[in-house]
Every structure is written in structure tokens, then in C-alpha cells.
């Protein structure tokens, strides 16, 4: 739970704004996950499950919420590939910004409506590779409805 540490200064107007950070995790449905430039071994994808762990930074003032910022901490992909007549082949890929891929390769985009603020779409350009360092990822938060 987040809280204001110096509420008296905030309430009296001496502090114009404060920052509150919260971390969440969200499962994104298959229909909202788009994979592009997939490598040859992933050509016959039967299903994609995606979990996004992200941090929200709420910037508020006495008049209300000024802005909401998003940072993706981790993306877990589970891809099932149809290997007919054999059973499906499963690939589990963890995308960790700053560890196995560059921070710049993860783009957080805001929809027109930020409430609810969970990820509504994930687009991954795999760059023809299964290695996260080659990925370009765009996560859209909120909705455009």
C-alpha cells in the first residue's frame, strides 16, 4: 500500500506534488499479443500467453492526478508451436529490460483512457530471433475506447 509520508506539508500546500509507485502483474490474453518477424522455429504458433509485470508511477497534487507513468519490469512469454503429428512444442521466454535486452527496446505507450490502467496490448517484433536482446516490444496501457 502506498502512502504520503509528510501529509502535513502536502495538505498545507508546501509540497506541490508527490510521487507514488505501485507494482502490478497482468496476464494479457492471446488475442491482444501480436508477434512479428518470428524465427523459423515459431512459424506454426498455436497459442501465446503473456504476463507483464509493471510499475505505475502516479504523480498527484492537491487538485488531483497530474500524470501516470509506466515502467515494464518483466514480460514472460509462453509460446506453443504446433508440431503435428508430435505434441506441441513449448517455448518460455523471459524478457528482462536491462538484463537480457536493452531498456530502450521496451516502449510503454498510453491509450486515450488510462483507467483501468492494465496493459491492453503487447506487440513484439522478434527480429527473426528467439533471443530477447533482438526484440522490440511495445506495451499499450489503458485503452483507446
C-alpha positions as CSV (number, residue, x, y, z in Angstrom):
1,X,0.0,0.0,0.0
2,X,1.3,3.4,-0.8
3,X,1.1,6.4,1.4
4,X,2.1,10.1,1.8
5,X,5.0,10.3,4.3
6,X,4.7,14.0,5.0
7,X,1.0,14.6,4.8
8,X,1.0,17.9,6.8
9,X,3.4,19.5,4.3
10,X,1.3,18.1,1.4
11,X,-2.0,19.3,2.9
12,X,-0.8,22.8,3.7
13,X,0.4,23.3,0.1
14,X,4.1,23.4,0.9
15,X,4.7,20.3,-1.2
16,X,3.1,20.8,-4.7
17,X,3.1,17.1,-5.7
18,X,4.2,13.7,-4.6
19,X,5.0,10.5,-6.4
20,X,3.5,7.1,-5.6
21,X,4.9,3.9,-7.2
22,X,3.0,0.6,-7.3
23,X,3.9,-2.7,-8.9
24,X,1.4,-5.0,-10.6
25,X,1.3,-8.1,-12.7
26,X,-1.2,-8.8,-15.5
27,X,-2.0,-11.7,-17.9
28,X,-2.6,-10.5,-21.4
29,X,-4.9,-12.6,-23.5
30,X,-3.7,-14.3,-26.7
31,X,-5.9,-12.0,-28.8
32,X,-4.0,-9.0,-27.6
33,X,-0.5,-10.3,-28.2
34,X,1.0,-9.7,-31.6
35,X,4.3,-11.3,-32.7
36,X,6.1,-10.1,-35.8
37,X,9.3,-11.3,-37.6
38,X,9.1,-14.6,-35.8
39,X,12.0,-17.1,-36.3
40,X,11.5,-20.2,-38.4
41,X,11.0,-22.5,-35.4
42,X,8.0,-20.4,-34.4
43,X,6.2,-20.3,-37.7
44,X,3.2,-22.5,-36.6
45,X,2.2,-20.8,-33.4
46,X,-1.0,-22.3,-31.8
47,X,-1.2,-20.1,-28.7
48,X,0.6,-17.3,-26.9
49,X,0.3,-16.5,-23.2
50,X,1.9,-13.3,-21.9
51,X,2.3,-12.0,-18.4
52,X,3.5,-8.4,-17.9
53,X,5.0,-7.2,-14.6
54,X,4.9,-3.4,-14.5
55,X,5.2,-0.4,-12.2
56,X,2.9,2.6,-12.2
57,X,4.1,5.9,-11.0
58,X,1.2,8.2,-10.1
59,X,2.0,11.9,-9.9
60,X,-0.7,13.8,-8.0
61,X,-1.2,17.2,-6.4
62,X,-3.9,18.8,-4.2
63,X,-6.0,19.2,-7.3
64,X,-5.9,15.6,-8.4
65,X,-3.8,13.2,-10.5
66,X,-1.4,15.0,-12.8
67,X,0.0,12.1,-14.7
68,X,0.6,8.3,-14.7
69,X,3.9,6.8,-15.9
70,X,4.6,3.1,-16.7
71,X,7.7,1.0,-16.5
72,X,7.8,-2.6,-17.6
73,X,9.8,-4.8,-15.2
74,X,9.4,-8.2,-16.8
75,X,7.5,-9.9,-19.6
76,X,7.0,-13.7,-19.5
77,X,6.0,-15.3,-22.9
78,X,4.8,-18.8,-23.2
79,X,4.5,-19.8,-26.9
80,X,3.1,-23.1,-28.1
81,X,4.0,-24.2,-31.6
82,X,2.0,-26.9,-33.5
83,X,4.4,-29.8,-34.2
84,X,1.8,-32.1,-35.9
85,X,1.9,-35.1,-35.6
86,X,4.0,-34.7,-32.5
87,X,2.8,-32.9,-29.3
88,X,3.0,-29.1,-29.3
89,X,6.5,-27.6,-28.6
90,X,6.6,-25.0,-25.8
91,X,8.9,-22.1,-25.6
92,X,9.2,-20.0,-22.4
93,X,10.9,-16.6,-22.9
94,X,11.5,-14.1,-20.2
95,X,12.1,-10.5,-21.3
96,X,14.0,-8.6,-18.6
97,X,14.7,-4.9,-19.5
98,X,18.3,-4.0,-18.6
99,X,19.3,-7.6,-18.2
100,X,18.7,-9.7,-21.3
101,X,17.5,-6.8,-23.5
102,X,18.1,-3.0,-23.7
103,X,15.7,-0.8,-21.7
104,X,15.2,1.2,-24.9
105,X,13.7,-1.8,-26.7
106,X,10.7,-1.8,-24.4
107,X,8.3,1.0,-25.3
108,X,5.4,1.9,-23.0
109,X,2.5,3.6,-24.8
110,X,-0.5,5.2,-23.2
111,X,-4.0,4.8,-24.6
112,X,-6.5,7.7,-24.6
113,X,-8.1,6.3,-21.4
114,X,-5.8,5.2,-18.7
115,X,-8.4,3.9,-16.2
116,X,-8.3,0.9,-16.0
117,X,-4.6,1.1,-16.5
118,X,-3.7,-2.5,-17.1
119,X,-1.9,-3.5,-20.4
120,X,-4.4,-3.8,-23.2
121,X,-2.0,-4.9,-26.0
122,X,1.5,-6.2,-26.4
123,X,3.4,-6.1,-29.7
124,X,6.7,-7.9,-30.1
125,X,9.0,-7.7,-33.1
126,X,11.2,-10.7,-32.6
127,X,13.7,-9.6,-35.2
128,X,13.9,-13.2,-36.6
129,X,15.4,-14.5,-33.4
130,X,14.4,-16.2,-30.2
131,X,16.8,-14.1,-28.1
132,X,15.2,-11.3,-26.2
133,X,18.2,-9.0,-27.0
134,X,16.9,-8.8,-30.6
135,X,13.3,-8.0,-29.6
136,X,11.5,-4.7,-29.9
137,X,8.4,-4.6,-27.6
138,X,5.6,-2.1,-27.4
139,X,3.2,-2.4,-24.4
140,X,0.0,-0.3,-24.6
141,X,-1.6,0.7,-21.2
142,X,-5.2,1.7,-20.9
143,X,-7.5,1.8,-23.9
144,X,-8.5,3.9,-26.9
145,X,-12.2,3.3,-26.4
